Amino acid sequence: MTIQEQLENLHQYASRQIDVGGAHLSMDELYDLWRLENLPAEELAQSVGAIREALSDMEAGDQGLPMEDHLARLRAKYNIPDVA
């Protein structure tokens, strides 16, 4: 799909969302929703695979990492100050 076609598709999508009650959405939110619904097949397959793997891990007993711990690791890795 050309960039022009993508822009036209995004415009049509955003207009439809606004028409059905999405007028409160920001431009970023509209773009994010459009992106989610228009992922390239390879990217969609990777995302679905990652979700399936995570669900399988959970079914096997993996409880994951608490959000606070995960965020602390990200802050440390990328030198992001804790502004909480």
Backbone as CSV, one residue per row, in Angstrom:
resi,resn,N_x,N_y,N_z,CA_x,CA_y,CA_z,C_x,C_y,C_z
1,MET,0.858,-1.175,0.000,0.000,0.000,0.000,0.903,1.236,0.000
2,THR,0.632,2.157,-0.857,1.438,3.376,-0.939,1.133,4.282,0.252
3,ILE,1.995,5.242,0.475,1.781,6.178,1.579,0.485,6.961,1.366
4,GLN,0.200,7.314,0.123,-1.043,8.032,-0.182,-2.259,7.174,0.175
5,GLU,-2.198,5.896,-0.153,-3.300,4.983,0.172,-3.445,4.818,1.686
6,GLN,-2.316,4.751,2.383,-2.364,4.644,3.829,-3.009,5.881,4.450
7,LEU,-2.617,7.054,3.962,-3.196,8.300,4.484,-4.702,8.368,4.235
8,GLU,-5.116,7.969,3.039,-6.539,7.971,2.720,-7.291,6.977,3.601
9,ASN,-6.693,5.817,3.805,-7.299,4.794,4.649,-7.417,5.292,6.087
10,LEU,-6.358,5.921,6.593,-6.381,6.478,7.946,-7.458,7.553,8.068
11,HIS,-7.549,8.419,7.086,-8.553,9.485,7.106,-9.959,8.900,7.149
12,GLN,-10.215,7.919,6.310,-11.537,7.286,6.293,-11.831,6.601,7.625
13,TYR,-10.839,5.921,8.177,-11.003,5.241,9.449,-11.325,6.247,10.563
14,ALA,-10.546,7.323,10.630,-10.752,8.335,11.675,-12.136,8.971,11.537
15,SER,-12.540,9.255,10.327,-13.869,9.839,10.110,-14.968,8.903,10.582
16,ARG,-14.838,7.605,10.289,-15.832,6.630,10.741,-15.872,6.559,12.265
17,GLN,-14.699,6.565,12.901,-14.648,6.499,14.358,-15.345,7.703,14.987
18,ILE,-15.114,8.866,14.430,-15.743,10.090,14.945,-17.254,10.022,14.761
19,ASP,-17.692,9.491,13.609,-19.125,9.382,13.329,-19.851,8.434,14.285
20,VAL,-19.137,7.451,14.824,-19.791,6.465,15.696,-19.479,6.693,17.174
21,GLY,-19.157,7.926,17.520,-18.981,8.260,18.923,-17.553,8.408,19.399
22,GLY,-16.599,8.440,18.489,-15.200,8.548,18.882,-14.647,9.953,18.831
23,ALA,-15.530,10.958,18.885,-15.069,12.343,18.788,-14.176,12.741,19.962
24,HIS,-14.255,12.010,21.061,-13.438,12.304,22.244,-12.000,11.802,22.095
25,LEU,-11.742,10.974,21.091,-10.406,10.399,20.905,-9.431,11.435,20.356
26,SER,-8.200,11.351,20.812,-7.158,12.242,20.297,-6.646,11.706,18.956
27,MET,-5.886,12.513,18.267,-5.275,12.069,17.000,-4.390,10.854,17.242
28,ASP,-3.621,10.875,18.332,-2.745,9.747,18.654,-3.558,8.480,18.892
29,GLU,-4.659,8.615,19.615,-5.500,7.448,19.893,-6.119,6.907,18.616
30,LEU,-6.578,7.792,17.743,-7.144,7.348,16.469,-6.094,6.626,15.631
31,TYR,-4.886,7.184,15.601,-3.805,6.546,14.841,-3.467,5.178,15.428
32,ASP,-3.370,5.114,16.752,-3.044,3.834,17.394,-4.099,2.776,17.092
33,LEU,-5.359,3.146,17.166,-6.435,2.203,16.847,-6.355,1.757,15.393
34,TRP,-6.127,2.693,14.499,-5.994,2.366,13.075,-4.834,1.411,12.859
35,ARG,-3.701,1.706,13.510,-2.507,0.855,13.375,-2.800,-0.563,13.828
36,LEU,-3.484,-0.687,14.976,-3.814,-2.013,15.492,-4.677,-2.803,14.526
37,GLU,-5.579,-2.124,13.867,-6.481,-2.802,12.941,-5.868,-2.998,11.558
38,ASN,-4.693,-2.431,11.333,-4.070,-2.523,10.009,-2.619,-2.982,10.084
39,LEU,-2.328,-3.865,11.033,-0.972,-4.380,11.156,-0.617,-5.224,9.929
40,PRO,0.626,-5.112,9.474,1.066,-6.013,8.406,0.965,-7.458,8.899
41,ALA,0.715,-8.391,8.002,0.491,-9.795,8.355,1.626,-10.359,9.208
42,GLU,2.866,-10.049,8.866,4.005,-10.574,9.616,4.010,-10.045,11.048
43,GLU,3.739,-8.756,11.200,3.716,-8.152,12.536,2.568,-8.721,13.371
44,LEU,1.423,-8.923,12.740,0.278,-9.511,13.430,0.608,-10.935,13.884
45,ALA,1.232,-11.717,13.018,1.602,-13.090,13.356,2.585,-13.114,14.526
46,GLN,3.540,-12.194,14.542,4.502,-12.122,15.647,3.794,-11.772,16.954
47,SER,2.880,-10.819,16.902,2.151,-10.410,18.102,1.287,-11.546,18.633
48,VAL,0.578,-12.216,17.742,-0.269,-13.333,18.151,0.592,-14.447,18.746
49,GLY,1.731,-14.715,18.137,2.642,-15.729,18.654,3.145,-15.389,20.043
50,ALA,3.502,-14.137,20.260,3.988,-13.703,21.576,2.896,-13.827,22.633
51,ILE,1.675,-13.487,22.272,0.556,-13.601,23.215,0.295,-15.068,23.551
52,ARG,0.317,-15.918,22.531,0.110,-17.352,22.775,1.194,-17.919,23.687
53,GLU,2.424,-17.509,23.452,3.535,-17.971,24.281,3.358,-17.524,25.732
54,ALA,2.955,-16.268,25.917,2.738,-15.756,27.268,1.593,-16.492,27.964
55,LEU,0.521,-16.758,27.243,-0.603,-17.498,27.827,-0.182,-18.916,28.195
56,SER,0.602,-19.525,27.351,1.111,-20.864,27.635,1.984,-20.859,28.888
57,ASP,2.834,-19.850,29.011,3.673,-19.709,30.203,2.812,-19.558,31.458
58,MET,1.763,-18.745,31.351,0.873,-18.543,32.499,0.192,-19.849,32.885
59,GLU,-0.268,-20.613,31.894,-0.928,-21.889,32.174,0.033,-22.877,32.819
60,ALA,1.331,-22.714,32.546,2.351,-23.588,33.126,2.783,-23.115,34.513
61,GLY,2.185,-22.021,34.999,2.470,-21.565,36.342,3.324,-20.318,36.456
62,ASP,3.824,-19.802,35.346,4.632,-18.579,35.389,3.739,-17.406,35.773
63,GLN,4.070,-16.752,36.882,3.259,-15.634,37.351,3.778,-14.290,36.846
64,GLY,4.840,-14.322,36.080,5.361,-13.087,35.518,6.089,-12.241,36.545
65,LEU,6.259,-10.985,36.191,6.990,-10.033,37.014,6.032,-8.914,37.410
66,PRO,5.988,-8.546,38.694,5.121,-7.431,39.087,5.469,-6.164,38.293
67,MET,4.462,-5.399,37.941,4.641,-4.200,37.115,5.683,-3.261,37.705
68,GLU,5.663,-3.079,39.022,6.616,-2.161,39.650,8.054,-2.608,39.408
69,ASP,8.285,-3.923,39.491,9.626,-4.455,39.246,10.043,-4.269,37.792
70,HIS,9.099,-4.522,36.907,9.388,-4.361,35.479,9.730,-2.903,35.164
71,LEU,8.938,-1.987,35.684,9.200,-0.568,35.440,10.531,-0.132,36.044
72,ALA,10.856,-0.648,37.223,12.143,-0.320,37.848,13.304,-0.790,36.968
73,ARG,13.171,-1.987,36.398,14.219,-2.499,35.501,14.359,-1.625,34.257
74,LEU,13.226,-1.207,33.702,13.278,-0.338,32.519,13.913,1.008,32.856
75,ARG,13.536,1.578,34.010,14.123,2.859,34.414,15.631,2.728,34.580
76,ALA,16.071,1.634,35.190,17.510,1.420,35.389,18.217,1.216,34.052
77,LYS,17.623,0.433,33.187,18.242,0.129,31.889,18.414,1.385,31.039
78,TYR,17.401,2.248,31.053,17.412,3.433,30.183,17.698,4.725,30.933
79,ASN,18.157,4.627,32.181,18.479,5.806,32.993,17.326,6.799,33.055
80,ILE,16.145,6.292,33.359,14.947,7.135,33.471,14.716,7.387,34.960
81,PRO,14.658,8.653,35.368,14.439,8.919,36.800,13.034,8.517,37.236
82,ASP,12.927,8.134,38.492,11.644,7.781,39.084,10.998,9.082,39.545
83,VAL,9.940,9.503,38.871,9.296,10.781,39.188,8.000,10.580,39.970
84,ALA,7.812,9.423,40.520,6.575,9.137,41.252,6.513,9.848,42.557
